[in-house]
Amino acid sequence: MNLCYLIGYPVGHSMSAVMHNAAFRELGLDFRYKLRSVKPEALGHFVSSIMRRPDVRGASVTIPHKVSVMAHLDEVDVVARRIGAVNTIVNEDGWLKGYNTDSTGALRSLEDAFGDLRGAKVVILGAGGAARAISYQLAALVEELVILNRTLERAENLANSLIEFPECRSEVSAHSLTSESLERSLERADIVINATSVGMKPNTDASPIDSGLLRPDLLVLDIVYNPPMTKLLREAEAAGASTLTGIGMLVYQGAAAFKLWTGRNAPVETMMRSVEEALGVG
Ligand code: ATR
């Protein structure tokens, strides 16, 4: 038996166990995925004592440990190091390596819906861990990347680190998130991504974008997946825009972790269906 954990605090409402256990079953793998609520002060002990055991193959890492866990690993992959956060750990005979698959998840999901992202003009709301992961992938591809965040300093820090990133191909700018900056940047945008927590349960009647700014030729991705149809996505649909729920990103980041643990291609359809069932959609 190979064990994979989700390490977070708290971990109560995670979809990851549903998704990974369905995938292990589908491929007949002797793997099991379990949730572990680990307090910040216990993280170091958990990683050094439990994660190196021979029956533990790896872990997913979630809030609030994505940054702090890096100090406890033997190696951190170059992409994760650049993003500054780890969401997946692989145990290779006691050697712990960290990866960030959040970024691949968002990119695959966007490419599924939009096609080739080169030449796209993208607005991203937020400058936290999720926004950082997505921005690094997009900056290597898209023409324009506008970062809007409630706290301007965080948006500027992210923009500055993207500009210094050798593979950056985008014109990157940062502004504080206001109705004026939204109006100005959405006018020119092809894609808008909500990478803030606005609209997430229990604040489901909140949207980060005024509905009057949404247009039919926009693609709107909300990384919030619970609920999957956020107020932002409902209003985008009503305005005739294309929409993407956070389920795609969740499943694709899980699929990339699955491949790292098992060496097998993940059954993405099964994972998608299991999450949709658990969330009561689909
Ligand atoms: P994550 O790792 O999931 O991105 P995070 O690092 O806590 O989580 O980031 C949350 C993001 O949501 C931040 O961009 C945050 O803005 P600040 O940097 O100003 O804190 C944004 N956010 C959270 N609540 C918000 C709100 N009510 N209005 C606007 N932005 C909000």
Boltz pocket constraint, residues with backbone or C-beta under 6 A from the ligand:
constraints:
  - pocket:
      binder: B
      contacts: [[A, 125], [A, 126], [A, 127], [A, 128], [A, 129], [A, 130], [A, 131], [A, 149], [A, 150], [A, 151], [A, 154], [A, 177], [A, 195], [A, 196], [A, 197], [A, 198]]
      max_distance: 6.0
